Amino acid sequence: MMKKIFVAIVLATLAIGFGSPGARVSAQEQDNMSPAEHKRLFREGAKLWPVYCNTCHNARPGGEKAPYEWDMIMMHMRTLGNFPQEDTQAILEYLKAR
């Protein structure tokens, strides 16, 4: 039963993420970002992590999850927390780069 619920949540999350334009930055767009933009997003994400995430989650090393897993986690958390897109992208950059 729990597995069915988990699958339903993942599918709903993916549908929400892919259905809304601008919901996330594509891998190609992320690769085209300048190093300065990556650094800026990382610093912003480091500031936002305690605001949005740390109240419920312990800090995890970025290498604990594959980049696509962080994408899925953040898509889910953005839906639950109603985060602004800019904040979501900064937190995602922070999580992936740690």
Rosetta blueprint (number, residue, H / E / L):
1 M L
2 M H
3 K H
4 K H
5 I H
6 F H
7 V H
8 A H
9 I H
10 V H
11 L H
12 A H
13 T H
14 L H
15 A H
16 I H
17 G H
18 F H
19 G H
20 S L
21 P L
22 G L
23 A L
24 R L
25 V L
26 S L
27 A H
28 Q H
29 E H
30 Q H
31 D H
32 N L
33 M L
34 S L
35 P H
36 A H
37 E H
38 H H
39 K H
40 R H
41 L H
42 F H
43 R H
44 E H
45 G H
46 A H
47 K H
48 L H
49 W H
50 P H
51 V H
52 Y H
53 C L
54 N L
55 T L
56 C L
57 H L
58 N L
59 A L
60 R L
61 P L
62 G H
63 G H
64 E H
65 K L
66 A L
67 P H
68 Y H
69 E H
70 W H
71 D H
72 M H
73 I H
74 M H
75 M H
76 H H
77 M H
78 R H
79 T H
80 L H
81 G H
82 N L
83 F L
84 P L
85 Q H
86 E H
87 D H
88 T H
89 Q H
90 A H
91 I H
92 L H
93 E H
94 Y H
95 L H
96 K H
97 A H
98 R L
